[in-house]
Amino acid sequence: MLDSDTLQKLQNTSIEERIETIYIILNSLKNDLKKTAKPHFCQSFKVCEYSLGADISVDRDEIDEERNQE
């Protein structure tokens, strides 16, 4: 945690200096996360192909017309 003196100093600095401080803190966090992060491995899987029957052609314009008529 920040002590009250440090917090007071930050509140009295310019916006640019506060943004720079945030940038430094975020970069520090980013570096720490890179050091401690475990590699993420995706588990492979097999895609099963199957048929639902005959191909169905869909006319979107026709469907939209039917919906608009209701």
C-alpha positions as a printed Julia matrix, in Angstrom:
70×3 Matrix{Float64}:
   0.0     0.0     0.0
   1.0     3.56   -0.5
   1.6     5.65    2.53
  -0.33    8.91    2.85
   2.76   11.02    2.07
   3.32    9.27   -1.27
  -0.35    9.49   -2.1
  -0.38   13.21   -1.32
   2.66   13.76   -3.58
   0.92   11.92   -6.42
  -2.24   13.97   -6.02
  -0.23   17.18   -6.23
   1.62   16.26   -9.44
   0.54   17.14  -12.95
  -1.67   14.89  -15.02
   1.23   14.1   -17.34
   3.39   12.94  -14.43
   0.57   10.79  -13.04
   0.0     9.21  -16.44
   3.74    8.48  -16.68
   3.61    6.9   -13.21
   0.69    4.71  -14.26
   2.59    3.72  -17.4
   5.61    2.68  -15.31
   3.43    0.68  -12.91
   1.63   -1.09  -15.76
   4.9    -2.02  -17.44
   6.16   -3.38  -14.14
   3.01   -5.5   -13.78
   3.33   -6.68  -17.37
   6.91   -7.82  -16.78
   5.95   -9.58  -13.54
   3.1   -11.39  -15.27
   5.42  -12.55  -18.05
   7.81  -14.0   -15.48
   5.13  -15.85  -13.52
   2.74  -16.82  -16.32
   2.53  -20.48  -17.15
   2.36  -21.39  -20.82
  -1.18  -22.05  -21.99
  -1.56  -25.18  -24.04
  -4.72  -25.92  -25.97
  -5.91  -29.47  -25.96
  -6.43  -30.8   -29.46
  -9.73  -32.34  -30.42
 -11.2   -34.27  -33.32
 -14.1   -32.89  -35.31
 -16.67  -35.53  -36.18
 -18.4   -35.18  -39.51
 -21.98  -36.29  -39.9
 -24.89  -35.67  -42.22
 -28.31  -34.38  -41.25
 -29.8   -35.48  -44.55
 -30.33  -33.54  -47.75
 -28.88  -30.08  -48.26
 -31.33  -27.29  -47.53
 -31.04  -24.11  -49.55
 -32.07  -21.01  -47.68
 -33.25  -17.87  -49.39
 -32.79  -15.11  -46.83
 -34.75  -12.59  -48.88
 -37.74  -14.93  -49.01
 -37.58  -15.56  -45.26
 -37.41  -11.82  -44.56
 -40.41  -11.18  -46.8
 -42.45  -13.81  -44.96
 -41.55  -12.3   -41.61
 -42.46   -8.79  -42.75
 -45.86   -9.92  -44.02
 -46.88  -11.28  -40.62
